[in-house]
Amino acid sequence: MLLSWELDILTITMIASITSICQAIVLHIQYKISPDFPCIKIWWLGSIAQAMGFTCILFLSNPSLYLLAVLANPLILLGHLIHNKGIAVFFDIKTKQGPYIVFFGVFLVAYFYFIVFNNSIVGRGVIVSLFLLLVLFSNAFRLFKNSKGVSSASVRLTAIIYALHGSFSTLYGINILFFSKIQSYDTFNQSFMMVGVFIVPIIANMLIVFGFILMVNQRLNSKNNILMDQLKLEKEIAEDNSLKDSLTGLMNRRYLDNILEKEFNRLKRSNARMSLIMLDIDYFKKYNDYYGHTSGDACLKQIGKILNSIVIRSGDTVARYGGEEFFVVLPETDEKGAMVIAKRIQAIIETLAIPHAYSSVSNSVTTSIGVVTIKPMLLKSPEEAIVLADKAMYLAKQKGRNQIYVSDIQ
């Protein structure tokens, strides 16, 4: 028994019309969700045109509405043309309206020729197939050409659907031109090819709209990921800036308090030692008053640069404690190791020979340095360690400045 391809054209056309309307509704909802993508609105307009086209086919059996029915094919073709424009907008491709108008105008002239001057279903079928395959393959080519990027998978999928739809349109045109003897629309249900005329557009258009939505959402997800990465980076930069001294680039007092507490608790558990160095620029107020705050800032920057170049061991911390005071945290470092670093700091600062005419101890900028080595387990809090370092630095000043004082606290 041979398989029958008889089909109720009215029913299948109604299904095509309803599905096209649903696709237009889905695209409209997607546009409301993603208004930043104008291509969705263009695709929505294209789907409306196709929905109107499939609806017009319903009037084929009504002689009084026949002229309305013949608008079906132009509207369906127009829908695909509008989709082509939407694809260009999606890829930020600049296109002019002229070629679209000329293309559609040539189609209308040829199409209505086979209605007004030579009423031929075969002629109209060939014209529709020819122009439709040109649009469909154009859409497929544009998608394939721009298929690289974050939405490449969905773009290629949509391109393949367009290519398959265009291939069917080509086969249909060949079939209707060379093999079919169609005299009226009532004979459309006599072959597999004629059944496909209605089935293929329904399936293809559903998949195309699905592909459009996938393309938009993949790009939207990519933009969201980029935005999230940017926000994360900005947050990290903001956090980093909040922990750094804007003038010297060293860590600030806030960071110092955090890292000191962390290292204090860690070394307390291991019963290890920690050395702290606190230094102050001698007679810095006089330096600022005489040379100006701009020179004072430059001096602080130079001192900060020196400290950063000397204290390079991973885990060590250099911070601007406040004003002209600097602080160095040296975990798991004994008094001898701390003294080596303190002497290097003092020596290099002297080598810079930054003029200081109002210093009572030297003609150049000098520092008073306090060094203390502690066992965190013997102290109650990291604040105690800071007090001890500050006291050592104060004693260095008290003993005449421009020297290193080592606290005898163990």
Secondary structure, DSSP 8 states (H G I E B T S, - for coil): --------HHHHHHHHHHHHHHHHHHHHHHHHH-TT-HHHHHHHHHHHHHHHHHHHHTTTT-GGGHHHHTTHHHHHHHHHHHHHHHHHHHTT----HHHHHHHHHHHHHHHHHHHHTS--HHHHHHHHHHHHHHHHHHHHHHHHHT--STTHHHHHHHHHHHHHHHHHHHHHHHHHHHT----SGGGGGGSHHHHHHHHHHHHHHHHHHHHHHHHHHHHHHHHHHHHHHHHHHHHHHHHHHHTB-TTT-SB-HHHHHHHHHHHHHHHHHHT--EEEEEEEETTHHHHHHHH-HHHHHHHHHHHHHHHHHH--STT-EEEEEETTEEEEEEET--HHHHHHHHHHHHHHHHHH--B-TT-SS-SB--EEEEEEEE-GGGSS-HHHHHHHHHHHHHHHHHTTSSSEEE----
